[in-house]
Amino acid sequence: MSTTLLKARRGETTPQMEQVAASEKFSPDLLRERIALGQIVIPNNHRRACKAVGIGKGLRTKVNASIGTSPDLIDLKMEIEKAQIAERFGADTLMELSTGGDLRLIRRTILNTVQLPVGSVPLYQSAVEAIEQSDSVLGLNADLIFKVIEEQLEDGISFMAVHCGINLLTLERLQKQGYRHGGVVSRGGASMLAWMLHHQKENPLYEQFDRVVDLFKRYDAVLSLGNGLRAGAIHDASDRAQIQELILNIELAESARQMGVQTMVEGPGHIPIDEIEANVVLQKKMSHEAPFYMLGPITTDIAPGYDHITAAIGAAMAAAYGTDFICYVTPAEHLALPYPDDVKTGVISARIAAHVGDMIKLKDRKQDWEMAQARHNLDWERQFSLAIDPETARRFHTERMPKDAKTCTMCGSHCALKVVNEHLGMAMAACA
Amino acid sequence: MSTTLLKARRGETTPQMEQVAASEKFSPDLLRERIALGQIVIPNNHRRACKAVGIGKGLRTKVNASIGTSPDLIDLKMEIEKAQIAERFGADTLMELSTGGDLRLIRRTILNTVQLPVGSVPLYQSAVEAIEQSDSVLGLNADLIFKVIEEQLEDGISFMAVHCGINLLTLERLQKQGYRHGGVVSRGGASMLAWMLHHQKENPLYEQFDRVVDLFKRYDAVLSLGNGLRAGAIHDASDRAQIQELILNIELAESARQMGVQTMVEGPGHIPIDEIEANVVLQKKMSHEAPFYMLGPITTDIAPGYDHITAAIGAAMAAAYGTDFICYVTPAEHLALPYPDDVKTGVISARIAAHVGDMIKLKDRKQDWEMAQARHNLDWERQFSLAIDPETARRFHTERMPKDAKTCTMCGSHCALKVVNEHLGMAMAACA
C-alpha cells in the first residue's frame, strides 16, 4: 500500500493534503512539495479516518495534549473527559499514553471519542506487558515491542514516538560524559536503557529499524523519533548524550523517509531560554528541516505546579525559532497525573505559546489586531469572541460587573480608552 | 536633607545598601558605585522604614505587584488581603493604585500592612480629585498634581511612576504618526493627553520638572519615569510615539539624577517577542544602564484571562536581556479588578519569569540544580521546599497520592527515575 509521502513524491495531492492546505490557507502544491521533501507531515492511518492536521515548515505551530491512565489512577470515564476537553479547547493532536488498566480497551475508546489524530509511545505498553509477564522491564524483547507497535497501528494510531536513537553508541556517550544531574526522565528511554545495560545488547528498535519502518509504511503512520535522553533538568540541557541521540534520530528519520515513511524528530525537555535557539537551529540544520516536535521546553526546574507556565515561556520561543509541534505541559507535571481541569489549562497555555511564536514565525497577527480594535471600541462581546478561551474571559468580566457596562472594574469610570475615545478620537489604522 | 544617591556619590554606604548587598550576596562597594552611577536604585522615603530592595544592574530581577480599588470595587478588607498575599508570595514591591473610596485612608492602611517598599501613580489620585472637583479630568491642574505628589510622599510612598515624558513633543510625534491601533491605555497618560489637547498647554510635570525633582529629593524617594504612551496592543509596540517618550524620559531621568534623585525608566506594555530585545537594548544603551522597569511585557492580545502567562513569556525574555524590574500581570488583566487569588497567581507567574530570566542574566541556577537532585532522589519533601510555591506543589502531589510514596501518580510504578535509580545508578555531578 502506498503512503502520503510516496504519493507526494509522485506529485499526487491527497484529500488530506487538500484539507490541510485549505485550513492553513496554504498552497496545495507547496504543501505537497514539502511533504515530499520530508519538511511537512500529515499524521495518518489507513485504518482510521481522522482530522487532517499538517505539521511542519510554514504551517501553524501545532499543540499535542497527552492523556492516559497510570497504574495508580485508572478511570476510563475521566480519560474520555480529558480527551474531549483537549479537543474542545483546541489541541491539534492527542497522545494516548495509558500504562494502567485494559490498555487496548482504553486506546480504542479514546480513538472513538475524538476526531483528532491520536499518537502513542509503544514502549510504555511494552514495558507494562514485560512487567506483567516477567515482573521487570528487563523482560522486554524485540518480539513483544514489535507486537505492541503493530497492535497500536492496527487500532488506528496515526503517529508514534519510538525510541530508536537511544542505542549503544548513545549509551557510550552518556557513560563517557559521566553525569546526568536529573538522570533519565523519559519512561521509554529509561526502560530501554535499563534493558540494554542489563542484557548488554543493542536496542532492537535501532538494530531492526527496517522492521519498524515496514510497519509504519503498511499503515501510513508518522514515525516520530523519540527523545529517550532528553534533559529532565536544566543542568542537563544540550549535553553530549542528548545531542548524540539527536544525530542518530535525524539519521534514522532520513532513512525512514527514503523508505517512504513520514517522520518527525523529537526534542527536549528542560532547557534554559538561552539554549532554545541552538536546539532548534541544530535540529533544523542537521535534518534539512524535518518537522521538530518539542516536549515543553520547560525553562526552570523550580516551579512544580506551574509548569504550564515554565513550558509556555519555552514553547513560545521555540515556536518563534521554528519548532513545528509542541507537546503541552499541565500544572500537574512532575507531581501527579493530570485531571481534566489540568488538561484544559495545559492546552490553552500551549496554544497561547504557539500563537506567540507564530506571530514571529508566520507573521500571524490578524487576531491580535482585531482584539486591539475590539478593545479600543470597548466592544466586550467581540473581545470575548476573539479570546483564546471566550468562556474564561467572559467569566472574569461578568462576575465583577462594572457600573458602566462599556468599561471594566479595573478602572471603571477612569477607563483610559473611554477618556481617549471621548477626548482624542484617535483614528485606527488599517491592518498591514 | 541628603539622598541615597548623594550619599553613594560621597562614598557613604547606608544601612539599606548594606542590607541589599547582604541579601544579594553582592559587593557593598560595587553596589554603592552603581547607585552613584544611577544603575541601581533603592526605593526609600525618610518618613517610612521599609524593606531594603535593590533594583538594577547585577541584582536579581524584582517583581512588583499592583493593587488598589476602582470606583466600582471599593473593599478595604480585600485590599489588605491582596497586599498581604503579594508580600507572602514573594513580591519585592507593591504599588497602591486605588482610584475609588477614601484614597488617603486606603494608602495609609496599606503602608501599615506590609514591610515592602510601596509605590504609586500620583496622576490617578489627581484625576480622581479633578473629576470630583470639576466633573472632568480636564479640571486637572499643576497645583493639584503637585499637592497629590507631596501628600503621597508625606504618607511614605517610596517610588512613583510620574508621567513627565508625555509632553507636546511626544504628542506631535503621535499625531504625525497618525494612528494607534490600541489607543492610549495608560490611565495617567490618557488623562494628561486629554488635558494637554483640550487646554493646548504643556504637561506641567514636564514644564515644572525641577519642582517634581525637588519633592522627590526632600523625601529621598525613587522617581520612575512613567510610560504614558506604552503600547497597549501588539501592533503599537515600538512605535514612534513610544520611543519618543522613552528618549524624553531618559533625558529627564538623567537630569533628576544630576539633582541627586534616584530614577528608573519605565517600558511597555504589549510587545511581540521578536521586539523585546530591541526595547531593552535601546533603554539600556540610551540611558547608560538606568534601571528598567517593564510592565508585562504582554506578548499577545488574544488571551484575556491568561495574561499572567502572556506576560510571563515576555518578562522572562526581558529579564534575560537585562530588564531589572517587572510589574506582574494577573489573570484579570484587561477584564476586571484582580481579586486576592489573581494577585497570588500574578506574583508567582512573575517570579517564575524573573527567575527564568535570572538564570541567563545572573547565571543563577543553584536552585534548579538542587531541584534536579531532589527529583533524581525522589525526595518529595525537598522538592516541595524548593518549589516557588511549596503549598501548591504539595497539594497536587498529595491529593492524588500514589501507591508507592516514592513516586507520583503520573507514572506510578513505571517511574523513569525509579527505573534509573534501580538499574543505572547514574552518578550525580557536582554543581558548577
Interface residues (C-beta under 8 A of the other chain):
Chain A: S70 P71 D72 L73 T99 G100 Y124 A127 V128 I131 V137 L138 G178 Y179 R180 H181 G182 G183 V184 V185 S186 R187 G189 A190 S191 L193 A194 L197 H198 G232 A233 I234 H235 D236 P272 I273 D274 T299 T300 D301 I302 A303 P304 G305 Y306 H308 I309 T310 A312 I313 A316 M317 A320 P331 A332 E333 H334 L335 A336 L337 Y339 I348 S349 I352 A353 H355 V356 G357 M359 I360 R365 Q367 D368 W369 M371 A372 Q373 R375 H376 Q383 L386 A387 I388 D389 T392 A393 R395 F396 H397 E399 R400 P402 K403 C408 T409 M410 C411 G412 S413 H414 C415 A416 L417 V419 V420 N421 E422 H423 L424 M426 A427 M428 A429 C431 A432
Chain B: S70 P71 D72 L73 T99 G100 Y124 A127 V128 I131 V137 L138 G178 Y179 R180 H181 G182 G183 V184 V185 S186 R187 G189 A190 S191 L193 A194 L197 H198 G232 A233 I234 H235 D236 P272 I273 D274 T299 T300 D301 I302 A303 P304 G305 Y306 H308 I309 T310 A312 I313 A316 M317 A320 P331 A332 E333 H334 L335 A336 L337 Y339 I348 S349 I352 A353 H355 V356 G357 M359 I360 R365 Q367 D368 W369 M371 A372 Q373 R375 H376 Q383 L386 A387 I388 D389 T392 A393 R395 F396 H397 E399 R400 P402 K403 C408 T409 M410 C411 G412 S413 H414 C415 A416 L417 V419 V420 N421 E422 H423 L424 M426 A427 M428 A429 C431
